[in-house]
Amino acid sequence: MSLFMWFVFFLVVQLVHGLGTWRMYKAAGQNPITAFIPVYNAVILLKIINRPWWWVILLFIPIVNLIIFPVLWVETLRSFGKHRVADTWLAILSLGFYIYIINYSADLKHIKDRSLKPRTEVGEWVSSILFAVVAATIVHTYFIQPFTIPTSSLEKTLLVGDFLFVSKFHYGARTPKTTVSFPMVHDTIPILGVKSYTTWPQLPYFRLPGFEEVERNDIVVFNWPVDTVPYFGYKGEASYYKPIDKKSNYVKRAVGVPGDSLSIRDGKIYIQGEPLQLHDRAKPQYSYIVKGKGQGFSLRYLYEQYDITDPVGWYNQNNREYYFSSLSEEALQRFKNHPNVASIRRNIDPAGQAEAGIFPQDPNFAWNKDQLGPIYIPQAGATTPITTENIALYKRIIEVYEGSEWGTPQNIQVKGNQVYLNENPIQEYTFKQNYYWMMGDNRHNSEDSRYWGFVPETHIVGKPVFIWMSWDGNAQGFMNKIRWERLFTTVGGSGEPVSYFYYFVIGLILVIGYNTFRKKKKSE
């Protein structure tokens, strides 16, 4: 829906509200005309039902308002003496239109200064749960979101089984595009296995101001631009369409930012022709072919000794060659000294050897995961030449990220030696938003921008800031599965991560002890 359509919808809602409540306003001693005045009618209604004025803000927060509206319907009825369970269900099942019947009834009487305490224990529980969900939804949407690392693409910085808190406010929180959705879940409702939202109506994209920009080398959570993961239980191409905020969440490192010229040569990243300088916590990994001397390896010993997390298998059993899918530089240097290692060579694809699936999946670009670019990463407001040779790099940007996802369908066609945008010939294009190049540190075991291209600014979710829990599913024994040294560590910063878990436990004990002491003194 466009902004104009939303404005019309908003005015219609005000009219529906006014027609269904104006006599209630009058019975409560208010001017009935106020029932039709946008926003002000909500302020007066909250006064009528004896609720705080700031609830008006909740009415304009997507998803949260889906909870608040039924609460207001029920509270309005109770302010006019309708306390029966049947009244509550009629209000909810009729989407509030049951209020029309009460509004035009003859015995309309307002209960001023009514008690807000629920009449039953069940009612008290429901009230507490509703507002806990409201508070949690606001925090989840605009401040902090929990996230789990599912793959090894960022080993050794983030491990499989790390549980993170992702900050939404660092880069600026997005308001949801989906207006009707199950609170605090992503694209699927757990257990039920069904889609958690409706695709209509949708709000236009909007991001609140943040206090920092995405910087090169930042670890970023974002929505996967070319999401091909269907909803649980859904089949077919139609199941792959998702609004931006419901696309699958990914976490990678922003190795290229708007305006950069990025190249990958022999697996190494270059920015503006210079080697990318990673933070000291980043430990990029590559795959290697290891030739043994014949005695064989104890793989379990190797996993533990050299901190290897991805599987090891045969490369050529006859030649006693093993394929190590990921080794850090530190592990590599130590592994070279293993008495059974004859040689180690990095597994690098040569230049000019095209790899299937590598962006932009075009025969004009014979790129692979180790040899790619140079490629320009678009910046908002920047203009770049468009030719039949480079249009494959920017076609999806123009058609989707700056077209259909903004509600302005655009079509790119190549006819002969000319590129056409919506049937008009173009020689250049000015980008509307910023883009990023995201990659995993596990260079040979990461599905990233090398395969599906740029990440638009609209898809940025947040910045991982804190690991509150880390779980090693391969360890033996419950206590060993918890990576204690990673609990309560920060994601950013320099040097080895430091756990603040024991400081947290000590602080918690002190707070509990102080509160216990204070209550005891007060009782005495």
Secondary structure, 3 states (H helix, E strand, C coil): CCHHHHHHHHHHHHHHHHHHHHHHHHHCCCCHHHHHCCCHHHHHHHHHCCCCCCHHHHHCCCCHHHHHHHHHHHHHHHCCCCCCHHHHHHHHHCCCCHHHHHHCCCCCCCCCCCCCCCCCHHHHHHHHHHHHHHHHHHHHHHCEEEEECCCCCCCCCCCCCEEEEEECCCCCCECCCECCECCCCCCEECCCCEECECCCCECCCCECCCCCCCCCCCEEEEECCCCCCCCCCCCCHHHHCCCHHHCCEEEEEEEECCCCEEEEECCEEEECCEECCCCCCCCCEEEEEEEECCCCCCHHHHHHHCCCCCCEEEEECCCCEEEEEEEEHHHHHHHCCCCCEEEEEECCCCCCCCCCCCCCCCCCCCCECCEEEEEECCCCCCEEECCCCCHHHHHHHHHHHCCHHHCCCCCEEEECCEEEECCEEECEEECCCCEEEEECCECCCCCCHHHHCCEEHHHEEEEEEEEEEEECCCCCCHHHHECHHHCCEECCCCCCCCCCHHHHHHHHHHHHHHHHHHHHHHHC
